[in-house]
């Protein structure tokens, strides 16, 4: 799991607050509740699962608010959006998390994060070799859980 270096939700809220101010958007309690819920998680999630989770916790948020807020949070780099080979976008909090890559099980959809400095070395080497400024990357490896697949449980 990626290591969180941000211990203070107030810092995350302040970044979101500035973004909303810059974009001249409303600062609603629902948007901040969604932000807090995301930053209390330590997993990859889809928008619908987040919406259902919030409804079961008696938050008064609409499905549209969840989807729109996720888009806002992606725009201000507080949340990262992934497309792991299916039609369902997955999200994860991103502020304070180191760059990492993913292993995705084809059977159960389990996502395992990993960080290997050799990926950074390859990124730097290829940028230098091809005179290309690499600003970000995404590496997703697909396969099957070895022995303990969630699908068999």
Residue, then its C-alpha position, 0 to 999 in steps of 0.5 A: x500500500x502506498x504510504x500516506x505522508x499527509x496526516x492532516x485532513x485539514x491540509x487536504x480540505x484547504x487545497x480543495x477549498x482553494x481550488x473551489x475558490x479559483x474555479x468560483x464553485x460552491x463550497x457545499x458540505x456534501x463536497x467536503x463530506x465526499x472528500x473526507x470519506x475518500x481520505x478516510x479510505x485506503x483502497x481503490x474504489x469506483x464512484x458507485x461503490x463510494x455513493x452506496x457507501x455514503x448512503x449507508x452511512x446516512x450522508x445526504x448526497x446524490x449520485x450526481x454529486x459524488x460523480x461531479x465531486x470526483x471529477x473536481x478532485x481529479x482536476x485538483x490532483x487530490x484524487x487519481x483516476x485509473x482505468x484498469x482494463x474494464x469500463x469501470x473507472x477506479x479512484x484513489x486518494x493521491x495527495x501525499x502518496x508516493x508514485x506507485x504502480x499496480x498489479x491487477x488480478x484478471x479473475x477477482x479484480x484485486x489491485x496490489x500496489x507496488x513501488x520499484x525504483x527501477x521504474x523511475x530509472x527507466x522513465x528517466x533513461x527513456x526521457x533522456x534517450x528520446x529527448x522527452x520530458x516525462x511528466x507522469x506515468x502509469x504502469x499496470x500489470x495484469x495477471x492472476x492472484x497466486x494461490x489466494x485469489x479473492x474470487x475463490x473465497 
